[in-house]
């Protein structure tokens, strides 16, 4: 289970995981897609579906069909914290027992639950410790586990015992810290380098140069609160592009 605010690399993490599993080292591959077929991203809440019941059916059918097609799947449930009560019950049963109708098990599959739950706890731990290098990983993982348990108990859809079993089925609770100004500046440099390579390849320029002032100017366009980028680096691509 991975936790953190938007734009801090959670989606990039599972994309790199899929690429590593399929040993995709060359450019031009399609992933998710043809070159990593067992890698599937689903959403706890589908904003295109109008009713909770419809969302649950879509999620259930998508997961079951994918797990049946690929016995060694990599499934990512994004915005797991926004899943409906019925979907949470289904996911709990699937992760703990598989599909009992067809004896489907998930022992050889990887499931990543992604959510924004625990953001305030991450900020609190950073402030108390005095920096991410000083945060105790075990203590933070335990705090995220507690937050996950509370989240499972919301909407009164899982009993205390059911929520506890669901939490204990998760192998690791991984924090993705909010980004500070220096981290956003690093992302800006990455995008500038990529832009320079793209423009040079297209024959529009030779070499793209920039100064530290340019990086600081672009990073300042990101909105910060208490020293942290509210949306992480999710908007840096558009800022650099403009």
N, C-alpha and C positions, 0 to 999 in steps of 0.2 A: 504494500500500500504506500503510494507516494503522496506527499502532502506539501502544499506551498501555494503562494499566490500566482496569478497569471503571469506569463512571460518570463519565467525563471528557468525553463529548460526541461520541464516534465515531459512534454510531448517529444522533444528532441531526444530525451533519454531512451524512450521505448523505440523510437525510430532507429537509433544507433544499435539498440539491442537486437532488433530484427535484422539489420544489416550484418551484424556480427554472426548471428545464428546461420545466416545464409552465405556468409563469407563474401559479401558484396564489396569489393574493393575498387571496381572500375566505375567510371562515370557513365551516365546514360541508362542506368537500370530503372525499372519501375517497381517502387516499393513505398507504400503498400501496393500490391498488385501482382503482376505476372511473375516477377523474380523472387518474391517472398510470399507465396500464396497462403501460408498458414498464419500470417500476421494479419490480425483483424482488429479494427477500432470500432467500438460501439459507444453509445452515449447513454448514461443513466436516464437522461431526459431528452427526448426527441422533440425539438421545438416545432417541427413540421406536423406533429401529431396533435390533434386537438384534445383528446380525452386520455386520462390516466390509464384506462383499460386498454385503449388502442396502443399506447406507448408500451405497456407491459407485453402485449401480444407480439409486437414487433421485436422487442428485445429478446423475448423467449425464443421465438422462431429463428432469429438470426444466430443466437448463440448455439442452440441445439444443432442446427444444420451445419454450422461451422465445425463444432466439436466432432460431429459424426463424420465429416469429410476429412478432417485432419486430426489424427490421434496425438500428434505432437504439435499442438497449436500455441501461438502466442496471442493472447487476447488482452486487449486493453479496454477497460470500462471507464471512459472519461466522465467527469462530473458525477461520480458515483454517489456523492452526498445529496444530489438532487433527484435520485431515483425514487419512484413512488413506493408506497408501503408494499404493494403486491409484488413489485419488482425486487425489492429487498428480500422478501420471503423466498422468492424463486431463486435468487442468486445464492442465498444462504444454503438452501437445500441442494442446489446444483454443486456448489463447491464442496460441501460436506459429504454428499451421497452420490453425486453423479445423476444420470438419468436412469432411474430404476426400471423404467419401462423397457429399456433396451440394453441394460447392463453397461451403459456408457460410463467410463471412469475418466478422471482428469489427472491421473497420477503422472503422466508424461507431458503434461501441458503446463504452460506458464500463464498465470493470470495477474495482470497489473491493475489495481484499483487506483484511480487518480481522482483527487479531490482538492478543494481549497480549504477543507477543514483543518483547523490548527494554525491558521495564519497568525492570529493574535498571540498564540502560545509561542510561535517561532520568534516573533518580535520581542516578546517578554524575555525569553531565554537569551536572546542576543543582548538586550539592554542590561540584564542582570549580570551576565558573564563578562560583558565589556568587549564583545567581538566574537565573530564566528569561530575563530581559532581556539577560543577558550571555552566554548560550549561543550558540555559533557554529552557525548552521543548517546550513551545508555540512558541517561536521565531524560533527554529529549525524546527518545524513542518510546520510553515508558509513558511520558506525558501525551504523546500522539496516540498511543494505544488507548489511553483513558478517554481521549476526545473521540476516538473512533467508536468506543463502546457507548458513550453518551449519544452519539449520532445514530447508532443502531437502535437505541431505545426511543428515539423521537417518533412521533406519530402513533405510539403505542401499538406498533405492528409486530414487534418481537418481544417475547418474554425475556426476563432477566437471564434465564438459562440459555435460551436460543441466541441472544445477543452475545453472551459470554463464549459460547461455542464458536460463533462466527468470528469473533475477535481472535480467539486462540488458534483458528485455522490459518490466520495470516502469518507468514514466515518472518516478515520484517516490515517495520514502519520507517520509511525513509524521508527525512526532511529535505526540502529544497528551500533554502533561505531566500528572503527578499533581497533584491539587488540594491546596492548602494551606488553613489555617483561614480566611483572608480570602476565598478563593474560595467555600468552602462557605457562609460567611455571606452572600455575594452571592446564591447560589442560594436560600438560606432566604428572603431578602427577595422574590425573584421568586415563590416559592410563596405567601408571605403575601399579596402583591398579588393573585395569581390567586384565592386563596381568598376574599379580600375581595370581589372582583368577582363571583364565583360566588354568594356568600351574599347580596350586595346584589341581584343579578338575581333570585334566588329569593324576595326579600322577607323574608329572615330577619333582616337588620340593615341599618342605614344605611351606616355607614362603619366599616371595621376599622382600628384604630390599634394600633401596637406601639412598644416602646422598644428602644433598643440592647441593653439587658439581655436582652430576650426573644430577640433574634437570637443573642446570644452563648450563651444557655442552650440553644437548639435546636441550634446548630452543635456544641456540646459533646457532644451525643448521638451524633454520628458517631465511629466508631473511627479513631484516628490512630496511625501508626507512623512514628517519625523525622520527625514534623511533617507527614506526608502522609496524606490520607484513604485508607484501604486500599481501600474500595469506591467511592471518589469521592463523587459526590452522588446515587448511585442510591437511597439510602434516605431522602433528605430529604423526599420526598413523603409517605411514611408517617409520618415524625416530625412534620411539620407537621400532618398530618391527625389524628393522635392528640391 
